[in-house]
Amino acid sequence: MADVLIARATGIEGFERHVVLKRIRAEQARDKRFVEMFLDEARLAASLHHMNIGQVHDIGTDDGEYFFAMEYIHGEDLRKILQHAAQRDVTIPIDHIVTIVASCAAALHYAHEHRGADRKPLGLVHRDVSPANILIGYDGNVKVVDFGIAKATQRTTETHSGLLKGKVAYMSPEQCLGNPVDRRSDIFCLGIVLYELVTIRRLFKGANDFLTMSSITHGEIPRPSEYRPDIHPQLEAIILKALAATPEERYQTANDMRAALEHYAAHAGLRTSTTALADYMRATFGHRPEPWAADDDDEPELELSYDFDGSASGIVRAPALDLPSAAAPGSPIRRARTKAVTDAPDPSGALANDALMERMPRITPAAPFWAEKPPKTRGKKLLLAGASVAVLAIALVVVLIMRSSDTETQTATAAPRVEQVPPPKPAPVTPPNEVPSAPTEAAAAPAVEIVEPAGTVKKPKTTHKKKPPPKGVWDPNALFPKK
């Protein structure tokens, strides 16, 4: 939304001072909403006066372009310190970590307690506590900057935070879900910074914003001692309390977290001071002149990135679940999920990866009936089909044998056997003068005897019809109807 420049302010009698100018961009200077947001940030930051908060000196316009001037802090932000440690595979001393985080907690507590001109609490929440917004001076001073998306009761515009790439990893669970936030949201974000300073590892980092926010809302945070065994249990307890999932389980104020850190430092005998931190900065980065006094041959600046550890993902992984039910309709996690689903089909993008595909809800189309089945299922079905064919074949053979037997029996019964009787003897010749006698009954007509075949019994004829088989019982005669 704005450009950040280094400028030199001059005045009468040779007065000169270098400041940082934050100027709204030309393409957004005509947008009334952006101008109001920019002025809100300037007025809010100008009202905060704390040694651990970057100071705003002046607000003005130049040729219709709004700007405000802030103090220049000669040092590095935490991104560069983390990147330097990750590249050299070293850890940051615990005493310097406690100094940095305790100073940030003091600055946040002051902002949370800040009151307006009417002496009413502003209810201010930074909402963007991240390594990029924590500056460490070469003199050892710690500054929290950039209240651009801060929440306050007296702001004239409302901002939508968290959807800038890289910033999502430093949001609280309630911020991801679109729920109301208060000062305890900043405590969670400061706990993320403390965890990463101790382990030199990204805590929340997914392939896209939705997976990152899912790991924040439902992921399990491992103990820091798993990545840094020399950490004291008391410091580990402070980190885990700040990272509690629900606001009620965290520190209720940033001052409580600061007090816990200072109590631990006193118990462990740590040297926590800006002087010791300044010595560490000089030992790490050497002598660095101011930009306006640097030569052209100086070492080029490193390109800063949130991915200081170079790992593919953060320590906390997103669980395999759908959109959390507690998410508000217009929450950042819902907008991120919509964008992730929209961008997922792009095979060349970062969203088309296995992690996204495993966690995005998908509809699997039904396979067609001709699709090849798995080997085990197909083998079982083939075995059952073969057994069925064999049973049918056996039944068919049995039916054929039974029908053949019935046909032979009927044929044998229908054709009786005829026995041959010897022909009768010829009658004697009677002389002509004699009167022929009457023929005997036996000679009149030869008798023919019909003999039934042996072993054949005549079946009485019945007039009733056979009853059909009951339903559900297979009738083998149905395959071969009688003609």
C-alpha positions in Angstrom: 0.0 0.0 0.0 2.9 2.3 0.6 6.6 2.8 -0.2 9.2 3.1 2.5 12.1 5.4 1.8 15.1 6.9 3.6 15.0 10.7 3.6 17.0 13.6 5.0 15.2 16.3 6.8 16.9 19.7 6.9 16.0 22.9 8.8 17.4 26.2 9.8 20.9 26.7 11.2 22.1 23.5 9.5 19.7 21.2 11.2 19.8 17.8 9.5 18.3 14.4 10.4 17.7 11.2 8.6 14.2 9.7 8.8 12.2 7.0 7.2 9.3 8.2 5.0 6.3 6.0 4.4 4.4 7.4 1.4 1.2 6.1 -0.1 1.6 4.9 -3.7 0.5 7.0 -6.6 -2.0 4.4 -8.0 -3.7 4.3 -4.6 -3.6 7.9 -3.7 -6.9 8.5 -5.5 -8.6 5.7 -3.5 -10.4 7.3 -0.6 -10.4 4.1 1.4 -6.7 3.6 1.1 -6.0 7.2 2.1 -8.2 6.9 5.2 -6.4 3.7 6.2 -3.0 5.3 5.7 -4.0 8.3 7.8 -5.4 6.1 10.5 -2.1 4.2 10.8 -0.2 7.5 10.9 -2.4 9.0 13.7 -2.4 5.8 15.7 1.4 5.3 15.5 2.0 9.0 16.3 0.0 8.6 19.5 2.3 5.8 20.8 5.4 6.9 22.8 7.4 4.0 24.1 11.1 3.1 23.9 10.3 -0.2 22.2 7.9 1.2 19.5 9.0 3.0 16.4 8.2 6.7 16.7 6.3 8.8 14.2 7.7 12.4 13.9 5.4 14.1 11.4 2.5 13.7 9.0 2.2 15.8 5.8 1.5 16.0 2.1 3.7 16.7 -0.9 2.0 17.5 -4.2 -1.2 15.8 -3.0 0.6 12.7 -1.8 0.3 11.8 1.9 3.4 10.7 3.9 4.5 10.4 7.5 8.1 10.5 8.8 9.3 7.8 11.3 12.6 7.5 13.2 15.3 5.6 11.4 16.5 2.5 13.3 20.0 1.4 12.3 19.9 -2.4 12.6 18.3 -5.5 11.2 14.9 -7.1 11.5 14.4 -10.6 13.0 14.1 -12.1 9.5 17.7 -11.4 8.8 18.9 -12.6 12.2 17.0 -15.9 11.7 18.2 -16.3 8.1 21.8 -15.7 9.2 21.5 -18.4 11.9 19.8 -20.9 9.6 22.4 -20.5 6.9 25.2 -21.1 9.3 23.4 -23.8 11.3 23.9 -22.1 14.6 21.5 -21.2 17.4 20.8 -17.8 18.9 21.8 -17.5 22.6 18.9 -17.8 25.0 19.7 -14.7 26.9 19.4 -12.6 23.7 16.1 -14.3 22.8 14.7 -13.4 26.2 15.8 -9.8 25.8 14.2 -9.4 22.4 10.9 -11.1 23.3 10.6 -9.4 26.7 11.1 -6.0 25.1 8.4 -6.8 22.5 6.0 -7.9 25.2 6.6 -4.6 27.0 5.8 -2.6 23.8 2.7 -4.6 23.1 1.4 -4.2 26.7 1.8 -0.4 26.4 -0.1 -0.4 23.1 -2.9 -2.6 24.6 -3.3 -0.3 27.5 -3.1 2.9 25.5 -6.0 5.4 25.9 -7.2 8.1 23.5 -7.5 11.8 24.1 -10.8 11.2 26.0 -8.9 8.8 28.3 -11.0 5.8 27.1 -9.1 2.6 26.3 -8.5 2.2 22.5 -8.7 -1.6 22.6 -5.7 -1.6 20.3 -4.4 -5.0 18.9 -1.4 -5.0 16.6 -2.5 -8.1 14.6 0.8 -8.3 12.7 3.4 -9.3 15.2 6.0 -11.1 13.0 9.8 -11.1 12.5 9.5 -8.5 9.8 8.0 -6.0 12.2 10.5 -6.4 15.0 13.7 -4.4 14.5 17.0 -4.9 16.4 19.3 -2.0 16.4 23.1 -2.3 16.4 22.9 -0.5 19.7 20.8 -3.3 21.2 17.5 -1.5 21.2 14.4 -3.5 20.2 11.5 -1.8 18.3 8.1 -3.0 17.3 6.9 -1.2 14.1 4.0 -1.2 11.6 0.7 -0.7 13.2 -0.9 -0.5 9.7 -3.5 -3.3 10.3 -3.9 -2.7 14.0 -7.4 -2.9 15.4 -8.6 0.1 17.5 -12.0 1.4 18.5 -11.3 4.9 17.1 -10.3 3.8 13.6 -12.5 5.2 10.8 -11.8 2.1 8.5 -11.7 -1.6 9.1 -8.8 -3.6 7.6 -8.7 -7.2 6.4 -5.5 -8.7 7.6 -3.6 -11.9 7.1 -4.0 -12.6 3.4 -0.6 -11.2 2.4 1.8 -14.0 1.5 4.0 -14.9 4.4 1.9 -13.0 7.0 -0.6 -15.8 7.4 2.0 -17.9 9.3 1.9 -15.4 12.2 -1.9 -15.2 12.8 -3.7 -16.5 15.9 -6.4 -19.2 15.7 -9.2 -16.8 16.4 -7.8 -14.4 13.7 -7.8 -17.3 11.1 -11.4 -18.2 12.0 -12.7 -14.7 11.8 -13.6 -14.6 15.5 -13.3 -11.4 17.6 -9.7 -10.7 18.6 -8.2 -9.0 21.7 -4.7 -8.5 23.2 -4.3 -12.3 23.7 -4.2 -12.7 19.9 -0.9 -10.7 19.9 0.4 -12.9 22.7 -0.1 -16.0 20.5 1.7 -14.3 17.6 4.6 -13.3 19.9 4.7 -17.0 21.1 5.3 -18.0 17.4 8.2 -15.6 17.2 9.7 -16.9 20.4 9.3 -20.6 19.3 11.1 -19.8 16.0 13.9 -17.9 17.7 14.6 -20.9 19.9 14.4 -23.6 17.3 15.5 -21.7 14.1 12.6 -23.4 12.4 9.4 -22.2 10.9 6.5 -23.2 13.1 3.5 -22.8 10.7 4.1 -23.1 7.0 2.0 -24.9 4.4 1.8 -25.2 0.7 -0.9 -22.5 0.6 -2.7 -20.1 3.0 -5.5 -22.6 3.7 -3.1 -25.4 4.9 -1.1 -22.9 6.9 -4.2 -21.6 8.7 -5.5 -25.2 9.2 -2.2 -26.1 11.0 -2.7 -23.0 13.2 -6.2 -23.8 14.2 -6.0 -27.6 14.5 -2.4 -28.6 14.4 -0.5 -30.1 17.3 2.5 -28.0 18.4 5.5 -30.2 19.5 7.7 -29.3 22.5 10.6 -27.0 21.5 13.0 -29.4 23.3 12.5 -31.8 20.4 14.5 -29.4 18.2 16.7 -27.8 20.9 17.4 -30.2 23.7 19.3 -27.7 25.8 16.2 -25.5 26.4 15.2 -25.1 30.0 11.8 -26.6 31.0 10.7 -23.3 32.5 11.2 -21.5 29.2 9.5 -24.3 27.3 6.5 -23.9 29.6 6.4 -20.2 28.8 6.4 -20.9 25.1 3.7 -23.5 25.2 1.5 -21.3 27.4 1.7 -18.4 25.0 0.8 -20.8 22.1 -2.3 -22.2 23.8 -5.1 -22.9 21.3 -7.8 -21.0 23.3 -7.2 -17.4 24.6 -8.3 -18.3 28.1 -5.3 -20.7 28.5 -2.7 -18.2 27.4 -1.2 -15.3 29.3 -4.0 -12.8 29.8 -1.7 -9.8 29.2 1.6 -9.2 27.5 3.0 -7.9 30.8 2.3 -11.3 32.4 4.4 -12.9 29.7 7.2 -10.3 30.1 7.2 -11.0 33.9 7.5 -14.7 33.3 10.4 -14.3 31.0 12.3 -12.0 33.4 11.6 -14.4 36.3 13.1 -17.2 34.2 16.1 -15.1 33.3 16.8 -14.3 36.9 16.4 -17.9 37.9 18.7 -19.1 35.1 21.3 -16.4 35.7 21.1 -15.0 32.1 22.6 -11.8 31.0 19.7 -9.9 29.6 20.5 -6.4 28.6 20.6 -4.1 25.5 24.4 -3.9 25.9 24.8 -7.7 25.6 22.5 -7.7 22.6 24.5 -5.0 20.9 27.6 -7.0 21.4 25.9 -10.0 19.7 24.8 -7.8 16.8 28.3 -6.6 16.1 29.7 -10.1 16.5 27.1 -11.4 14.0 27.0 -8.7 11.3 30.2 -6.7 12.0 30.4 -2.9 11.6 27.6 -1.7 9.3 27.7 2.0 8.3 24.4 3.9 7.8 23.1 3.6 4.2 23.8 7.3 3.4 27.4 6.8 4.5 28.0 3.4 2.9 30.3 3.0 -0.1 29.2 1.4 -3.4 31.6 -1.5 -2.8 30.0 -2.6 0.4 28.5 -6.1 0.7 25.1 -6.3 -1.0 22.1 -6.7 1.1 20.7 -10.2 1.4 17.2 -10.8 0.0 15.0 -11.3 3.0 12.4 -14.0 3.1 10.0 -15.5 5.6 11.3 -19.0 4.6 14.6 -18.4 6.5 15.1 -22.1 7.3 14.7 -23.3 3.7 12.4 -26.2 4.7 9.5 -27.3 2.6 7.0 -27.1 5.4 6.7 -25.9 9.0 7.0 -27.9 12.2 3.3 -28.2 12.6 1.4 -30.0 9.8 -2.1 -29.4 8.8 -4.4 -32.2 9.8 -6.4 -34.1 7.2 -9.7 -32.4 7.7 -12.2 -30.2 6.0 -12.9 -26.6 6.8 -13.2 -26.1 10.6 -16.9 -25.7 11.6 -16.0 -22.8 13.9 -14.9 -20.6 11.0 -17.0 -17.5 10.4 -18.6 -17.1 6.9 -16.2 -14.3 5.9 -13.2 -15.5 7.8 -9.7 -15.5 6.2 -9.5 -19.3 6.3 -12.7 -19.5 4.2 -11.4 -17.1 1.7 -8.1 -18.9 1.6 -9.8 -22.3 1.1 -11.9 -20.9 -1.8 -8.7 -19.6 -3.4 -6.9 -22.9 -2.8 -9.7 -24.9 -4.4 -9.9 -22.5 -7.4 -6.1 -22.6 -8.0 -5.7 -26.3 -7.3 -6.2 -27.5 -10.9 -3.2 -25.6 -12.1 -0.4 -28.3 -12.3 2.4 -25.7 -12.5 1.3 -23.8 -9.4 2.3 -24.4 -5.8 -1.2 -25.4 -4.9 -1.2 -28.5 -7.1 0.6 -30.8 -4.7 0.0 -33.9 -2.8 -0.6 -32.2 0.5 -3.4 -30.1 -0.9 -5.0 -33.0 -2.7 -4.9 -35.1 0.4 -6.8 -32.5 2.4 -9.2 -31.0 -0.1 -12.6 -32.6 -0.3 -13.0 -34.4 -3.6 -15.8 -36.3 -5.5 -14.7 -39.6 -6.9 -16.7 -40.7 -10.0 -18.1 -44.2 -10.1 -16.2 -46.6 -12.2 -18.0 -48.0 -15.4 -19.2 -51.5 -15.4 -16.5 -52.6 -17.8 -13.7 -51.2 -15.7 -11.1 -53.7 -14.5 -11.6 -54.9 -11.0 -8.8 -55.6 -8.5 -7.2 -59.1 -9.0 -8.6 -60.6 -5.8 -12.2 -59.6 -6.4 -12.0 -60.7 -10.1 -10.6 -64.1 -9.1 -13.4 -64.8 -6.6 -16.1 -63.9 -9.1 -14.5 -66.0 -11.8 -14.4 -69.0 -9.4 -18.1 -68.6 -8.5 -19.0 -68.3 -12.2 -17.2 -71.5 -13.0 -18.8 -73.4 -10.2 -22.3 -72.2 -11.4 -21.5 -73.4 -14.9 -20.4 -76.8 -13.6 -23.6 -77.3 -11.6 -25.7 -76.4 -14.6 -23.8 -78.9 -16.8 -24.3 -81.7 -14.2 -27.9 -80.9 -14.0 -28.3 -81.0 -17.7 -26.6 -84.4 -18.0 -28.9 -85.8 -15.3 -31.9 -84.4 -17.1 -30.8 -86.0 -20.4 -30.2 -89.4 -18.8 -33.6 -89.3 -17.1 -35.4 -88.4 -20.3 -33.5 -91.1 -22.3 -34.6 -93.8 -19.7 -38.2 -92.6 -19.8 -38.2 -92.9 -23.6 -36.9 -96.4 -23.7 -39.4 -97.6 -21.1 -42.3 -96.1 -23.0 -41.1 -97.8 -26.2 -40.8 -101.2 -24.6 -44.3 -100.9 -23.1 -46.0 -99.8 -26.3 -44.7 -102.8 -28.5 -46.0 -106.2 -27.2 -44.3 -109.5 -28.2 -46.3 -111.9 -30.5 -45.7 -115.6 -30.2 -45.8 -117.8 -33.3 -48.4 -120.7 -33.1 -47.8 -123.7 -35.4 -50.3 -123.9 -38.3 -53.2 -126.4 -37.8 -53.1 -129.8 -39.4 -55.0 -130.1 -42.7 -58.5 -131.6 -42.4 -58.9 -135.2 -43.7 -60.3 -135.7 -47.1 -63.9 -137.0 -47.1 -65.0 -139.2 -49.9 -67.7 -137.8 -52.1 -70.4 -140.3 -50.9 -69.7 -139.4 -47.2 -71.3 -136.4 -45.5 -68.6 -134.1 -44.0 -68.8 -133.8 -40.3 -69.2 -130.4 -38.6 -65.9 -128.7 -38.1 -64.6 -128.4 -34.6 -64.2 -125.1 -32.9 -60.5 -125.5 -32.8 -60.2 -126.0 -36.5 -62.5 -123.1 -37.3 -60.3 -120.3 -36.2 -56.7 -120.4 -35.1 -56.2 -118.7 -31.8 -53.5 -116.0 -31.4 -52.3 -115.3 -27.9 -50.8 -112.0 -27.0 -48.2 -112.3 -24.4 -46.9 -109.3 -22.4 -43.1 -108.8 -22.1 -41.7 -110.3 -19.0 -41.2 -108.0 -16.2 -43.6 -105.4 -17.6 -46.5 -104.3 -15.4 -49.3 -102.3 -16.9 -49.8 -99.0 -15.2 -53.3 -97.9 -14.7 -54.2 -94.9 -16.7 -54.8 -91.8 -14.7 -56.7 -88.8 -15.8 -55.2 -86.2 -13.4 -52.5 -83.9 -14.5 -49.1 -83.4 -12.8 -48.9 -80.6 -10.4 -46.5 -77.8 -11.4 -43.4 -77.4 -9.1 -43.8 -74.7 -6.4 -42.4 -71.3 -7.2 -38.7 -70.9 -6.6 -38.0 -74.6 -7.4 -36.3 -75.2 -10.7 -38.0 -77.8 -12.9 -35.4 -79.6 -15.1 -38.2 -80.8 -17.6 -38.8 -77.2 -18.5 -35.7 -77.2 -20.6 -37.0 -80.0 -22.8 -40.8 -79.8 -23.3 -42.5 -83.0 -24.5 -43.9 -82.8 -28.1 
